[in-house]
Amino acid sequence: MNPVCFDLGGEQREILDAADRYARERLYPLAARMDAEEWWPDVEFRALGEAGYLGITAPAEFGGAGLDLFSSGLVAQAFARWNPALAMSWVAHENLCLNNILRNGDDEQRRRFVPGLCTGSSIGCLGLTEPGAGSDALGSMRTTARRDGDDYVLNGRKLFITNGPVADLALVYAKTDLAAGAHGISAFAVETDTPGFAVAQKLEKMGFRGSPTGELVFDECRVPARNRIGLENQGHRVVMSGLDLERAMVAPLGVGIAERALALALEHAKTREQFGKPIASFQMVQSRLADMYTLIEAMRALNFRCLAACNQLEIGGGGRGAIHKLTAATVLYAANGLNAVLDHALQIHGGIGYIWESEINRLYRTIKLLEIGAGTTEVRKLIIAEELLRDGA
């Protein structure tokens, strides 16, 4: 990204445009059925590997594209324009699972798990949130992992897990030292065909329908010790670094959805006639379009800045400091901006926008998850304020 004009360079523009074409041709036709039926397009998702859209940040030796996080964010933005639900599942697979293992695993673990995640033969998810542990995900965690010889035995439940019902590999956090609180957590790569692992239920959602979300159960689930990602009782470092990158990667979803909403609103305003002329000729409609454009430009610029900063994040970095503040601010602004953009877009559509089957209604129903997932709006503000008060800047 050009740091002066906050715009994309030639190669970055090619990545965004190519992903946009692919999503428009291959993913957009799936969106309506995914929303109507909570349907998961398993074949099409796995085909992303062959198309080169899985493992964006993974080195070529593992079957990845060898690109940076910024490039990954551009793909998320393009996918979200045409199929937000699939884009959400892509982020869970690509960033929450694959990139976390890539950054925090050892060489043997990378060679064992990453190639399958790159080809699409393995679908990934992240298991952090629990029935009683949401915003306080670390302090309130109840899932445990006790060492037993060469294994760990996991017991507990994880809730609201994107890709949980379809995943082949789950990156799971569990308490390995109950007395240490948030500093007694370890991370594990759990293959979902492991005895003791089960999907308790698939959840039906308001928005991002078709991106499968579920509850996972671990009942004396025996996981090899070699599947522990990072050091024992150091999982909080993996969590906090991963959450900063997650926020940076969730924000492009909001940008892409907002871009599509503006395109739909413009098309409708130009073609919908009232009082003998297109509603685009009415100044109050024009005011809404102008507000949408301005919000999207600001959302996009802040997200580009954040992604560029995340490119420089060292392994194990994050969880506090400037990047912690910036990622929280980026996803906070993206979620708030998306809310405003979609409110304008639906109002421009009028009664058509209130109908469940309309595309703008499908986009409108994505608002709340971006205000809840990856840390709620309230948590994001707490992070920003805490960092401001710590360093005074």
C-alpha positions in Angstrom: 0.0 0.0 0.0 1.2 3.5 -0.8 1.6 5.1 2.6 1.1 8.6 1.2 -2.2 8.2 -0.7 -3.6 5.2 1.2 -4.4 3.5 -2.0 -3.5 0.1 -3.5 -0.4 -0.6 -5.6 -0.6 -2.4 -8.9 -0.1 -6.0 -7.5 -2.5 -5.4 -4.7 -5.1 -4.1 -7.1 -4.7 -7.2 -9.2 -5.2 -9.4 -6.1 -8.4 -7.5 -5.2 -9.8 -7.5 -8.7 -9.0 -11.2 -9.3 -10.7 -12.2 -6.1 -13.7 -10.0 -6.9 -14.1 -11.7 -10.3 -13.8 -15.2 -8.8 -16.3 -14.4 -6.0 -18.8 -12.8 -8.5 -18.6 -15.8 -10.8 -18.3 -18.7 -8.4 -19.5 -17.6 -4.9 -22.3 -15.1 -5.6 -24.6 -17.7 -7.2 -24.4 -19.7 -3.9 -25.4 -16.9 -1.6 -29.2 -17.0 -1.9 -29.4 -20.7 -1.2 -27.0 -20.5 1.7 -29.1 -17.8 3.3 -32.5 -19.5 2.6 -31.5 -23.0 3.8 -28.4 -22.5 6.0 -26.8 -24.6 3.4 -23.0 -25.3 3.4 -21.4 -25.5 -0.1 -18.7 -28.0 0.9 -17.4 -28.7 -2.6 -17.1 -25.1 -3.6 -15.4 -24.1 -0.4 -12.8 -26.9 -0.7 -12.3 -25.8 -4.4 -10.9 -22.5 -3.1 -7.7 -24.4 -2.5 -7.2 -25.4 -6.1 -8.0 -21.9 -7.1 -5.2 -20.6 -4.9 -7.4 -18.9 -2.3 -6.5 -21.0 0.7 -3.2 -20.5 2.4 -2.7 -16.9 1.2 -0.1 -16.3 4.0 1.4 -19.8 3.9 4.8 -20.3 2.2 4.9 -22.1 -1.2 6.6 -25.1 0.5 3.3 -25.8 2.3 1.2 -25.2 -0.8 0.3 -21.6 0.0 0.6 -18.4 -2.0 3.4 -16.9 0.2 1.7 -13.5 0.4 1.1 -11.2 3.3 -1.8 -10.5 5.7 -2.6 -7.4 3.7 -3.2 -9.5 0.6 -5.4 -11.9 2.7 -7.5 -8.9 3.8 -8.0 -7.9 0.2 -9.4 -11.4 -0.6 -11.7 -11.2 2.4 -13.0 -7.8 1.2 -13.7 -9.1 -2.3 -15.4 -12.3 -1.1 -17.6 -10.4 1.3 -18.9 -8.2 -1.5 -20.5 -11.2 -3.1 -21.0 -13.9 -0.4 -20.6 -12.6 3.2 -21.4 -16.0 4.7 -18.7 -17.8 2.8 -16.3 -15.0 3.4 -16.8 -15.4 7.1 -16.1 -19.1 7.0 -13.0 -18.3 4.8 -11.7 -16.0 7.5 -12.3 -18.6 10.2 -10.4 -21.2 8.2 -7.7 -18.9 6.8 -6.9 -16.7 9.7 -8.2 -18.1 12.9 -7.0 -21.6 12.2 -4.4 -21.8 9.4 -2.5 -18.6 10.0 -2.5 -19.1 13.8 -0.9 -22.6 13.4 1.5 -21.1 10.8 2.6 -18.4 13.3 2.6 -20.4 16.5 3.3 -24.0 15.6 6.7 -25.7 15.2 8.1 -26.9 11.8 6.7 -30.4 12.3 3.2 -29.1 13.1 3.3 -26.8 10.1 4.2 -29.6 7.8 1.6 -31.9 9.3 -1.4 -29.5 9.3 -0.9 -26.5 6.9 -0.7 -28.3 3.5 -4.2 -29.9 4.0 -5.6 -26.5 5.0 -4.1 -25.0 1.9 -5.5 -27.6 -0.5 -8.9 -27.6 1.1 -8.7 -31.3 2.0 -9.0 -30.0 5.6 -11.3 -27.3 6.8 -10.3 -25.4 9.9 -12.0 -23.6 12.8 -11.0 -21.9 16.1 -12.5 -23.1 19.5 -12.3 -20.3 22.0 -15.8 -19.1 23.1 -17.8 -21.2 25.6 -21.3 -21.2 26.9 -20.1 -19.2 30.0 -17.1 -17.5 28.4 -17.6 -14.9 25.8 -16.1 -11.4 26.3 -14.2 -12.9 29.3 -13.0 -15.8 27.1 -9.8 -16.5 29.0 -10.8 -15.8 32.6 -14.1 -17.7 32.4 -12.8 -20.7 30.4 -14.0 -24.1 31.7 -12.6 -26.4 29.1 -9.7 -28.4 30.6 -6.8 -30.4 29.3 -5.0 -32.7 31.7 -1.6 -34.3 30.8 -1.7 -38.1 30.7 1.5 -39.6 29.4 2.1 -38.6 25.8 -1.5 -37.2 25.5 -3.7 -34.5 26.8 -7.3 -35.3 27.7 -9.7 -32.5 26.9 -13.1 -32.0 28.5 -15.5 -29.1 28.0 -17.6 -27.3 25.4 -17.1 -24.5 22.9 -20.0 -22.4 21.6 -20.7 -20.2 18.6 -17.8 -21.8 16.6 -17.7 -20.7 13.0 -17.0 -23.8 10.8 -17.4 -26.0 13.8 -20.0 -28.4 12.2 -17.9 -28.9 9.1 -14.3 -28.6 10.4 -11.7 -31.3 10.0 -9.2 -29.5 12.3 -10.0 -27.3 15.3 -7.5 -25.0 17.1 -8.8 -25.3 20.6 -7.9 -23.5 23.8 -8.1 -25.3 27.2 -7.0 -24.7 30.8 -3.9 -26.8 31.6 -3.3 -25.0 35.0 -6.6 -24.2 36.8 -4.8 -22.2 39.5 -3.1 -19.9 37.0 -6.3 -18.4 35.6 -5.9 -16.7 32.2 -2.2 -17.6 32.3 -2.9 -21.3 32.6 -4.2 -21.9 29.1 -2.7 -24.0 26.2 -3.6 -24.3 22.6 -4.2 -27.7 20.8 -4.7 -28.8 17.2 -7.6 -31.3 17.4 -8.5 -33.4 14.5 -12.3 -33.7 14.5 -12.3 -37.5 13.9 -10.6 -37.9 17.3 -12.7 -40.1 19.7 -14.4 -37.9 22.3 -15.0 -35.0 19.9 -18.5 -34.2 18.8 -20.7 -31.5 17.3 -23.5 -31.0 19.8 -25.6 -28.8 17.6 -25.6 -26.7 14.5 -27.0 -23.2 15.2 -29.4 -21.3 13.0 -28.5 -17.7 12.8 -30.0 -14.3 11.8 -27.2 -13.4 9.4 -24.2 -14.9 7.7 -26.5 -17.9 7.2 -24.8 -20.8 5.5 -21.6 -20.2 7.3 -22.0 -23.1 9.7 -21.8 -22.3 13.4 -22.1 -24.8 16.2 -21.4 -26.1 19.6 -18.4 -28.5 20.1 -18.1 -31.0 22.9 -14.9 -32.6 24.2 -15.6 -35.7 26.4 -12.3 -37.4 27.5 -11.0 -36.4 24.0 -7.4 -37.7 23.9 -5.1 -35.4 21.9 -1.4 -36.2 21.3 1.0 -33.9 23.2 2.7 -33.2 19.9 -0.5 -31.4 18.9 0.0 -28.7 21.5 0.6 -25.4 19.7 3.2 -23.4 21.6 4.4 -23.9 25.1 2.2 -25.3 27.9 0.3 -22.5 29.8 1.4 -20.0 27.1 -1.8 -20.2 25.1 -2.9 -16.7 26.2 -0.1 -15.4 24.0 -1.5 -17.3 21.0 -5.0 -16.0 21.8 -4.1 -12.3 22.2 -1.9 -12.2 19.1 -4.6 -14.1 17.2 -7.4 -11.8 18.3 -5.6 -8.7 17.0 -5.1 -10.4 13.6 -8.7 -11.6 13.7 -10.0 -8.0 14.2 -7.8 -6.8 11.4 -9.3 -9.6 9.2 -12.9 -9.2 10.2 -12.9 -5.5 9.3 -12.5 -6.2 5.6 -15.7 -8.1 5.7 -17.5 -5.0 6.8 -15.8 -3.0 4.0 -16.8 -5.5 1.3 -20.4 -5.8 2.5 -20.7 -2.0 2.6 -19.3 -1.6 -0.9 -21.9 -4.0 -2.2 -24.6 -2.2 -0.3 -23.7 1.1 -2.0 -23.7 -0.6 -5.4 -27.1 -2.0 -4.8 -28.4 1.3 -3.4 -27.1 3.2 -6.4 -28.7 0.8 -8.9 -32.0 0.9 -7.1 -32.0 4.7 -6.8 -31.4 5.1 -10.5 -34.1 2.6 -11.6 -36.8 3.1 -9.0 -39.2 5.8 -10.2 -41.6 7.8 -8.0 -43.5 11.0 -8.9 -42.5 10.4 -12.5 -38.7 10.4 -12.0 -35.9 8.2 -10.5 -35.6 8.5 -6.7 -31.9 9.3 -7.3 -33.0 12.7 -8.3 -34.3 13.5 -4.8 -31.9 15.3 -2.6 -32.7 13.3 0.5 -31.7 10.1 -1.4 -28.6 11.8 -2.7 -27.7 12.8 0.9 -27.9 9.1 2.0 -25.7 8.0 -1.0 -23.1 10.7 -0.2 -23.0 9.6 3.5 -22.6 5.9 2.4 -19.7 6.8 0.1 -17.9 8.9 2.8 -18.3 6.2 5.4 -16.9 3.5 3.1 -13.9 5.5 2.1 -13.0 6.1 5.8 -13.6 2.4 6.6 -11.4 1.2 3.8 -8.6 3.7 4.5 -8.4 2.7 8.2 -8.5 -1.0 7.4 -5.7 -0.6 4.9 -3.6 1.2 7.4 -4.3 -1.6 10.0 -3.5 -4.4 7.7 -0.3 -2.8 6.7 0.7 -2.4 10.4 -0.2 -6.1 11.0 2.2 -7.1 8.3 5.0 -6.1 10.6 3.6 -7.9 13.7 6.2 -10.2 15.1 5.4 -13.8 16.1 3.7 -13.7 19.5 3.3 -10.0 19.2 0.0 -8.2 19.9 -2.3 -8.2 22.9 -1.2 -4.8 24.0 0.4 -1.6 22.6 -0.2 0.3 19.4 -1.3 -2.7 17.3 -3.9 -3.8 20.0 -5.4 -0.3 20.0 -5.4 0.0 16.2 -7.0 -3.4 15.4 -9.7 -2.7 18.0 -10.4 0.8 16.5 -10.4 -0.6 13.0 -13.1 -3.3 13.6 -15.0 -0.9 15.8 -15.2 1.7 13.1 -15.9 -0.9 10.4 -18.8 -2.4 12.4 -20.3 1.0 13.2 -19.8 2.2 9.6 -21.5 -0.9 8.2 -24.5 -0.4 10.5 -24.9 3.2 9.2 -24.3 2.2 5.5 -26.8 -0.6 5.6 -29.4 1.6 7.4 -29.1 4.1 4.5 -29.2 1.3 1.9 -32.2 -0.4 3.2 -34.1 2.9 3.6 -33.3 3.7 -0.1 -34.7 0.3 -1.0 -37.9 1.0 1.0 -40.4 -1.9 1.3 -38.3 -4.1 -1.0 -35.4 -3.9 1.5 -37.7 -5.2 4.3 -38.4 -8.5 2.4 -36.3 -11.4 3.7 -35.4 -12.7 0.3 -33.9 -9.4 -1.0 -30.1 -9.1 -1.2 -30.1 -5.9 0.7 -32.0 -7.6 3.5 -29.5 -10.4 3.5 -26.7 -7.9 3.9 -28.6 -5.9 6.6 -28.8 -9.0 8.7 -25.0 -9.2 8.9 -24.7 -6.0 11.0 -24.9 -7.4 14.5 -22.3 -10.1 14.2 -19.7 -7.6 13.3 -20.6 -5.7 16.4 -20.3 -8.8 18.6 -17.7 -11.2 17.1 -14.0 -10.8 17.7 -14.8 -8.9 20.8 -17.9 -6.8 21.2 -18.2 -3.1 20.5 -17.9 -2.5 24.3 -14.7 -4.6 24.6 -13.2 -2.8 21.7 -13.7 0.5 23.4 -12.3 -0.8 26.6 -9.1 -1.9 24.7 -8.7 1.5 23.1 -9.3 3.4 26.3 -6.9 1.2 28.3 -4.1 1.6 25.8 -4.7 5.4 25.6 -4.6 5.7 29.4 -1.5 3.4 29.6 0.7 5.4 27.2 -1.2 8.7 27.0 -1.3 8.7 23.2 
